[in-house]
């Protein structure tokens, strides 16, 4: 089941390589976007709507302009180019265009000599509003035709019936990505009418496209640079400060910096879509799935962002990692006046995995069958058809191997004694060990790799041999996932040298590497680096008259004719590659077709301790078996698995943005709870290596899958402990104690 790739070069693929950004981040010496500064710099601040839906009646900027130290106050009337932006649909005004569509929508921006003056000036702007009734119910919005996208999946025989039927209604909350680093950016005029922008981003080229359109500038006038990011998870997919800070810099002719505080960050980026999902599973007496019927409604909030893609993933993974010949799904993502939603780790698949895995447990109960045996019986494998789209799975997909591997991990011992740190109530001393009930639950998750539905997905990379070694040039965003080490390892292995550095280019120097999202960068940018390194290797061999490049030089029939040092001195030589994944296609009117480039699967097992009387839960352990294709960096994979599980824990038992009439009631880390080290479960991982049909050395991206099935595994464990059928997340104490 597991194989290890080895290489003769130090720190090549298959080895656990330390991250070059690790030490500066741990010691506090890493430069994040919010740390950047420039001489003669101004500070920017934003005035935002206090209503989820309101008409702008009056906007008087004169009081702000009259303040000492204020250099510019800009509104929608000052946007020089296209008045709206958006990654997929250009529907959001740069600044409020007369009607606020969500709480916190930007209305005006200010530049001043210091941050405090900028914020005071923004507060001094005189605004009058006419409040409007907000649309907050996504079901009602869809019924009234307010949807960013609607989809139908029709596959198989709608008249098919199973002898065993289970139905359920499920809900997932609005979850925040909660990056520790807030949104920030620095714009620096170049003295020739253009700008250099240093911004938090997951895709600087798509940001660049929107920025130049709104500023009415030529592409070479604006250069977007990667900047240090303190976490992303989808929150950096969309524009935040980008256009605002650029407008202020152009208006003042000076560098301008903007950095959100924590509360502003909560309204300044998109969230995970909350979802309402109705499911009906039908199976025969042996447990074979016969038909799945579902209705999905996601809440997209005020503007489109990436809602279309999120809905597609939810719909296409309605059934999860299982075969089923008859599937009928209606799915919609509503336009409301709630906070805008977009990509978050596992986008779309997280919501439907929770519902479908709860359904599989209910079906196993109705069949009086072991839940894992039911999953094995229906598990997808290479050559099977995906239940929703009918696409035949190519490459590897070790679903049963993942289930078997996670089941084989030894279970932890029961708690002994009354150490409060090991009890559901913690140091609150609420729960004695005698009141604790333990539960074990399982879940399996399936996710697509890279972009789907015929999207022209590519990544560009340049590999250069210089006199000091090899440089890998890319615009791919390193958001903390360890892409820099993967790029280095691939180039080291192909070119046989330890001396590899990654250079992050701006938008004027290299083409797009695509978004750091959708579990794509290891395969896409990694694939581009691999192809460019191979091309460079072939050039080097040809230039020296050899037939092979080894770790220590160029050889011809086992005779070395040039050392690596000699090869470097003869540089520079470079190779530029644009890498594309296997072709995908838009689905037909029934949602059918080859819509995905590949798939990845994971299985989770959760162990929880519950105090049923008080409804308190301690997540003791979450173990996982993860399909990785080929492991390029095992230590980095383990880090991704552990981090993803923590976000799954958060959604399962604590994370929820509380929204009332479109207003977020808990936009701080005081009130929005995320797991801390004290909440972290023990984790044991099993890495399953079955090389895939594309991606460097057979590797797969795995950034999202740790989050997808960890949440339902935890809820399944709570259900096992309490005998309940909990159907929404997060599971709060009242959900357990109130149903006792």
Order of alpha helices (4+ residues) and beta strands (2+ residues): alpha-beta-beta-alpha-beta-beta-beta-beta-beta-alpha-beta-alpha-beta-beta-beta-beta-alpha-beta-alpha-beta-alpha-beta-beta-beta-alpha-beta-beta-alpha-alpha-alpha-beta-beta-beta-alpha-beta-alpha-beta-beta-beta-alpha-beta-beta-beta-alpha-beta-beta-beta-alpha-beta-alpha
